[in-house]
């Protein structure tokens, strides 16, 4: 059952069209991702869903209601949000809790209990993001909107934050997640909408998006014994073979890995430093957004 319904959403800023007819539905209990390059309309879309911006056209319903009437249902972590440097974690939680009739303190579950007396300005990047999530959830929402949650975090803090998002979903909260990290989308999202130039260009599961791209596989290795490249080129699955100083890159399709390793086994050759590269969500993203890579957001 859809808890968020967006139908033909449109939003302009002067002559600039930010959102141009976006329609989507988010099922209750899922993590729904929105991907797209910078200026694609991602943040404008979720700000309209959150009731922070008024659409020029189209309709949005959250649990069947207008977003502006859903303060009790929605929790929002914006792309850019700051607190006073001297405010303590406890004080921020108490302040935001005062806005709701039945607040929930997430500091224990989000690993902030021991930092309750710490000032915001002295928290690490990961701890600040944990606090932002705690503040987004303090109203006990049914839907959490998280916009670029892990931007600026180091790899370990990013992965810790992913675990938090998964815990939040386990607690029964539907999550609308804006991200430009492909690994994040693959790890967390049940479905993903790819947005480009204000429109949805694809909507599917991460694996479904990958399957749309006609990409080739690449098998890289160093043979333990000399190997005639024509033997590899003669395999039905192989389209190209390159030798770079003894490291072979075999490109092709089908069951390429099995074909190559079977050939090597018949000749008692070991594939050293073996690596297999296949089409990823990042490849699908680039194809769907016309060459914009994730870092071009």
C-alpha positions as CSV (number, residue, x, y, z in Angstrom):
1,X,0.0,0.0,0.0
2,X,1.4,3.4,-1.0
3,X,2.0,5.8,1.8
4,X,3.4,8.5,-0.5
5,X,1.7,9.3,-3.8
6,X,3.1,11.9,-6.2
7,X,1.2,12.6,-9.4
8,X,2.5,14.9,-12.2
9,X,4.4,17.1,-9.8
10,X,5.7,20.4,-11.4
11,X,7.8,23.2,-9.9
12,X,9.5,26.1,-11.5
13,X,11.7,28.9,-10.2
14,X,11.3,31.8,-12.7
15,X,12.3,30.4,-16.1
16,X,14.0,27.3,-14.6
17,X,12.0,24.1,-14.6
18,X,13.1,22.2,-11.5
19,X,10.5,19.4,-11.6
20,X,8.7,18.5,-14.8
21,X,5.9,16.0,-14.3
22,X,7.3,13.6,-11.7
23,X,5.0,10.8,-10.6
24,X,5.8,8.1,-8.1
25,X,4.4,6.0,-5.3
26,X,6.3,4.8,-2.2
27,X,5.0,1.7,-0.4
28,X,4.7,1.7,3.3
29,X,7.8,0.1,5.0
30,X,10.1,0.4,2.0
31,X,13.3,2.4,1.5
32,X,12.8,4.4,-1.7
33,X,15.8,6.1,-3.2
34,X,16.0,9.1,-5.5
35,X,19.1,9.4,-7.6
36,X,20.2,12.1,-10.1
37,X,22.9,14.6,-11.0
38,X,23.1,18.1,-9.5
39,X,20.1,20.2,-10.5
40,X,18.0,17.2,-11.5
41,X,15.2,18.2,-9.2
42,X,15.7,15.6,-6.4
43,X,15.7,18.0,-3.4
44,X,12.9,20.1,-4.8
45,X,10.8,16.9,-5.1
46,X,11.4,15.7,-1.6
47,X,10.8,19.3,-0.2
48,X,7.4,19.3,-1.9
49,X,6.7,15.9,-0.4
50,X,7.7,17.3,3.0
51,X,5.4,20.2,2.6
52,X,8.3,22.7,2.6
53,X,7.6,23.9,-0.9
54,X,4.3,24.4,-2.7
55,X,4.0,22.7,-6.1
56,X,3.0,24.7,-9.1
57,X,1.0,21.8,-10.4
58,X,0.3,18.1,-9.6
59,X,-0.8,16.4,-6.4
60,X,1.0,14.9,-3.4
61,X,-0.6,12.7,-0.7
62,X,1.1,11.3,2.4
63,X,-1.1,8.7,4.0
64,X,-3.9,10.2,2.0
65,X,-3.4,13.8,3.3
66,X,-1.8,17.0,2.0
67,X,1.8,17.2,3.1
68,X,1.3,20.5,4.9
69,X,-1.2,18.7,7.2
70,X,1.2,15.8,7.9
71,X,3.6,17.2,10.5
72,X,2.7,14.4,12.8
73,X,3.5,11.8,10.1
74,X,6.7,13.2,8.6
75,X,10.3,13.5,9.9
76,X,12.8,15.4,7.7
77,X,16.6,15.6,7.6
78,X,17.5,18.2,5.1
79,X,20.6,18.3,2.9
80,X,21.9,21.4,4.7
81,X,20.9,21.7,8.3
82,X,22.9,23.1,11.2
83,X,22.3,23.7,14.9
84,X,24.0,26.3,17.1
85,X,27.5,25.3,17.9
86,X,27.0,25.5,21.7
87,X,23.7,23.7,21.9
88,X,24.1,20.3,23.7
89,X,22.7,17.1,22.3
90,X,20.3,16.8,25.2
91,X,19.0,20.4,24.7
92,X,18.4,19.8,21.0
93,X,16.5,16.6,21.7
94,X,14.4,18.4,24.4
95,X,13.7,21.4,22.0
96,X,12.5,19.3,19.1
97,X,10.6,17.0,21.5
98,X,8.6,20.0,22.7
99,X,7.1,20.3,19.2
100,X,5.3,16.9,19.4
101,X,2.6,15.4,21.6
102,X,4.3,12.0,21.8
103,X,8.0,12.3,21.2
104,X,10.5,9.4,21.1
105,X,14.1,9.7,22.2
106,X,16.3,7.9,19.7
107,X,19.7,8.8,21.3
108,X,20.1,5.4,22.9
109,X,19.4,3.5,19.7
110,X,21.5,5.8,17.6
111,X,24.5,5.6,19.9
112,X,24.3,9.1,21.2
113,X,23.5,8.4,24.9
114,X,27.1,9.0,26.0
115,X,27.2,12.3,24.1
116,X,24.0,13.8,25.5
117,X,26.0,16.6,27.2
118,X,28.3,17.2,24.3
119,X,28.0,20.5,22.3
120,X,26.9,20.2,18.7
121,X,30.1,22.0,17.5
122,X,32.3,19.4,19.1
123,X,30.6,16.3,17.6
124,X,32.2,14.4,14.8
125,X,30.6,14.4,11.3
126,X,29.1,11.0,11.9
127,X,27.8,12.0,15.4
128,X,26.2,15.1,13.9
129,X,24.4,13.0,11.3
130,X,23.2,10.6,14.0
131,X,21.8,13.6,15.8
132,X,20.1,14.9,12.6
133,X,18.5,11.5,12.2
134,X,17.4,11.5,15.9
135,X,15.8,14.9,15.5
136,X,14.1,13.8,12.3
137,X,12.6,10.8,14.2
138,X,11.8,12.5,17.5
139,X,8.2,13.0,16.5
140,X,7.7,9.3,16.0
141,X,6.9,9.7,12.2
142,X,5.6,7.1,9.8
143,X,7.8,8.5,7.0
144,X,11.4,9.9,7.3
145,X,12.8,12.0,4.4
146,X,16.6,11.8,4.4
147,X,18.3,14.1,1.9
148,X,22.0,13.4,1.2
149,X,22.4,11.8,4.6
150,X,26.0,10.6,4.3
151,X,27.6,13.4,2.3
152,X,30.9,14.5,3.8
153,X,31.3,11.4,6.0
154,X,34.3,9.1,5.9
155,X,33.7,5.5,4.6
156,X,33.3,4.0,8.1
157,X,30.9,6.7,9.3
158,X,29.0,6.2,6.1
159,X,28.6,2.5,6.7
160,X,27.6,3.1,10.3
161,X,24.9,5.5,9.1
162,X,23.6,2.9,6.7
163,X,23.2,0.5,9.6
164,X,21.2,3.2,11.4
165,X,18.9,3.6,8.3
166,X,18.3,-0.1,8.2
167,X,17.4,-0.1,12.0
168,X,15.0,2.8,11.4
169,X,13.2,0.9,8.7
170,X,13.1,-2.2,11.0
171,X,11.3,0.0,13.5
172,X,8.5,0.5,10.9
173,X,9.4,3.8,9.4
174,X,9.1,4.3,5.6
175,X,12.2,6.1,4.2
176,X,12.5,8.4,1.3
177,X,16.2,8.7,0.6
178,X,18.0,11.1,-1.6
179,X,21.6,10.1,-2.4
180,X,24.3,10.3,-5.0
181,X,26.3,7.3,-3.7
182,X,25.6,4.3,-5.8
183,X,26.8,1.9,-3.2
184,X,24.5,3.4,-0.7
185,X,21.5,3.0,-3.0
186,X,22.4,-0.6,-3.8
187,X,22.9,-1.4,-0.1
188,X,19.7,0.3,1.3
189,X,17.0,0.9,-1.3
190,X,14.2,-1.5,-2.3
191,X,13.5,0.7,-5.3
192,X,15.1,3.7,-7.0
193,X,13.9,6.5,-9.1
194,X,16.6,8.0,-11.3
195,X,15.8,11.7,-12.0
196,X,17.3,13.8,-14.7
197,X,16.3,17.3,-15.9
198,X,13.3,17.3,-13.6
199,X,11.9,14.0,-14.9
200,X,12.0,10.3,-13.8
201,X,14.0,8.5,-16.5
202,X,13.9,5.1,-14.8
203,X,12.2,3.5,-11.7
204,X,13.0,0.0,-10.6
205,X,14.9,-2.0,-8.1
206,X,18.7,-1.5,-8.1
207,X,19.2,-4.9,-9.8
208,X,16.4,-4.1,-12.2
209,X,18.2,-0.9,-13.3
210,X,21.4,-2.7,-13.8
211,X,19.7,-5.3,-16.0
212,X,18.6,-2.6,-18.4
213,X,22.1,-1.7,-19.3
214,X,23.7,-3.8,-22.1
215,X,27.1,-3.9,-20.5
216,X,30.0,-6.3,-21.1
217,X,31.8,-8.3,-18.4
218,X,35.6,-8.0,-17.9
219,X,37.8,-10.7,-16.4
220,X,41.2,-9.6,-15.4
221,X,44.1,-11.9,-14.3
222,X,47.7,-12.8,-14.7
223,X,48.3,-16.3,-16.1
224,X,50.7,-18.5,-14.1
225,X,52.1,-19.8,-17.4
226,X,52.4,-18.2,-20.9
227,X,49.0,-18.3,-22.7
228,X,48.4,-17.7,-26.4
229,X,45.8,-14.9,-26.6
230,X,44.2,-16.4,-29.7
231,X,43.0,-19.3,-27.5
232,X,41.0,-16.8,-25.5
233,X,39.9,-14.9,-28.6
234,X,38.5,-18.2,-29.9
235,X,36.0,-18.6,-27.1
236,X,32.4,-17.9,-28.1
237,X,31.8,-15.6,-25.1
238,X,34.9,-13.4,-25.7
239,X,34.8,-10.2,-27.7
240,X,38.2,-8.8,-26.9
241,X,41.5,-9.6,-25.2
242,X,44.1,-7.1,-24.1
243,X,47.6,-7.8,-22.6
244,X,48.9,-5.0,-20.4
245,X,52.4,-6.1,-19.2
246,X,51.3,-9.6,-18.5
247,X,47.9,-8.8,-17.0
248,X,45.2,-10.0,-19.3
249,X,41.8,-8.3,-19.7
250,X,39.2,-10.5,-21.3
251,X,36.0,-8.8,-22.3
252,X,32.8,-10.5,-23.3
253,X,29.3,-11.7,-22.3
254,X,27.3,-14.7,-21.3
255,X,29.1,-17.0,-18.9
256,X,32.4,-15.4,-19.5
257,X,34.1,-16.3,-16.3
258,X,33.2,-20.0,-16.6
259,X,34.5,-20.1,-20.2
260,X,37.8,-18.5,-19.3
261,X,38.5,-20.5,-16.2
262,X,37.6,-23.7,-17.9
263,X,40.1,-22.9,-20.7
264,X,42.8,-22.2,-18.1
265,X,42.0,-25.4,-16.1
266,X,42.3,-27.6,-19.3
267,X,45.8,-26.1,-19.7
268,X,46.7,-26.3,-16.0
269,X,47.1,-22.5,-15.8
270,X,46.2,-20.6,-12.6
271,X,44.5,-17.2,-12.9
272,X,46.5,-15.0,-10.5
273,X,45.0,-11.8,-9.2
274,X,41.7,-12.7,-10.7
275,X,39.1,-10.0,-10.8
276,X,35.7,-9.9,-12.4
277,X,34.1,-6.5,-13.4
278,X,30.4,-6.5,-14.3
279,X,27.8,-3.8,-15.0
280,X,27.1,-1.9,-11.7
281,X,24.4,0.5,-10.6
282,X,26.9,3.3,-11.3
283,X,27.1,2.2,-14.9
284,X,23.3,2.1,-15.2
285,X,23.2,5.6,-13.6
286,X,25.7,7.0,-16.1
287,X,23.7,5.5,-19.0
288,X,20.4,6.7,-17.7
289,X,21.5,10.3,-17.0
290,X,23.4,10.8,-20.2
291,X,26.9,10.5,-18.9
292,X,26.6,12.4,-15.6
293,X,28.5,10.4,-13.0
294,X,27.5,10.4,-9.3
295,X,30.1,12.9,-8.3
296,X,28.7,15.4,-10.8
297,X,25.7,15.9,-8.6
